[in-house]
């Protein structure tokens, strides 16, 4: 029984860690897209 709980806890922790990494990657991509939008806007002007 304890092994099952420990397995589930480890699974949740690993999923949360992966989620945090994925969110960080999305933030980085969003920042890069924003820089590109601003650069394009400046070129158009």
trRosetta pair geometry for C-beta under 8 A, 3 or more apart (Angstrom, degrees):
i j d omega theta_ij theta_ji phi_ij phi_ji
1 4 5.8 -53 -155 29 33 113
1 5 6.8 28 151 -13 65 104
2 5 5.7 -54 -151 38 37 110
2 6 6.1 36 152 -19 68 107
3 6 5.6 -55 -144 40 31 111
3 7 6.1 37 154 -24 65 105
4 7 5.7 -50 -146 33 29 113
4 8 6.5 27 154 -16 62 106
5 8 5.8 -56 -150 38 31 110
5 9 6.2 32 153 -20 66 107
6 9 5.6 -54 -145 37 31 112
6 10 6.3 32 155 -18 65 105
7 10 5.9 -56 -149 37 28 110
7 11 6.3 31 152 -21 63 107
8 11 5.5 -53 -147 35 32 115
8 12 6.4 32 155 -19 65 104
9 12 5.8 -53 -149 35 31 110
9 13 6.4 30 154 -17 65 107
10 13 5.7 -55 -146 38 32 111
10 14 6.2 30 156 -17 66 107
11 14 5.9 -58 -148 38 28 109
11 15 6.3 27 155 -18 64 108
12 15 5.7 -56 -146 38 30 110
12 16 6.3 30 155 -19 65 107
13 16 5.8 -55 -148 36 30 111
13 17 6.4 31 153 -20 64 105
14 17 5.7 -52 -148 35 32 112
14 18 6.4 30 154 -17 65 105
15 18 5.7 -54 -147 38 32 110
15 19 6.2 37 152 -22 65 106
16 19 5.5 -51 -147 35 32 116
16 20 6.5 35 153 -22 64 103
17 20 5.7 -52 -151 32 32 113
17 21 6.6 31 151 -17 64 104
18 21 5.7 -53 -150 36 35 111
18 22 6.3 36 152 -19 67 106
19 22 5.7 -55 -146 37 31 112
19 23 6.3 32 155 -20 65 106
20 23 5.8 -53 -147 35 30 112
20 24 6.5 32 153 -20 63 105
21 24 5.7 -55 -152 34 32 112
21 25 6.6 32 151 -18 65 104
22 25 5.7 -53 -151 35 33 112
22 26 6.5 34 151 -19 65 105
23 26 5.6 -53 -150 36 33 113
23 27 6.4 36 151 -21 65 103
24 27 5.6 -52 -149 34 33 113
24 28 6.5 33 152 -19 64 104
25 28 5.7 -54 -150 36 33 112
25 29 6.4 30 154 -16 66 106
26 29 5.7 -55 -146 39 32 109
26 30 6.1 34 155 -21 66 107
27 30 5.7 -54 -145 36 30 113
27 31 6.4 32 154 -20 64 105
28 31 5.8 -53 -149 35 30 111
28 32 6.5 29 153 -17 63 106
29 32 5.6 -54 -148 37 33 111
29 33 6.3 35 153 -20 66 105
30 33 5.7 -52 -147 36 32 112
30 34 6.4 35 152 -21 64 104
31 34 5.6 -52 -149 34 31 113
31 35 6.6 34 151 -20 63 102
32 35 5.7 -51 -151 33 34 113
32 36 6.5 33 151 -18 65 105
33 36 5.6 -55 -150 37 34 112
33 37 6.4 37 151 -21 66 104
34 37 5.6 -51 -147 34 33 113
34 38 6.4 32 154 -16 65 105
35 38 5.8 -56 -149 38 31 111
35 39 6.3 31 153 -19 65 107
36 39 5.6 -53 -144 37 32 111
36 40 6.3 33 155 -19 65 105
37 40 5.8 -55 -148 37 29 110
37 41 6.3 32 153 -21 63 106
38 41 5.6 -53 -148 35 31 114
38 42 6.4 32 154 -19 64 105
39 42 5.7 -55 -150 36 32 112
39 43 6.5 31 152 -19 65 105
40 43 5.7 -55 -149 35 33 110
40 44 6.4 35 153 -22 66 105
41 44 5.7 -54 -149 33 31 112
41 45 6.6 30 154 -18 64 103
42 45 5.9 -53 -150 33 33 109
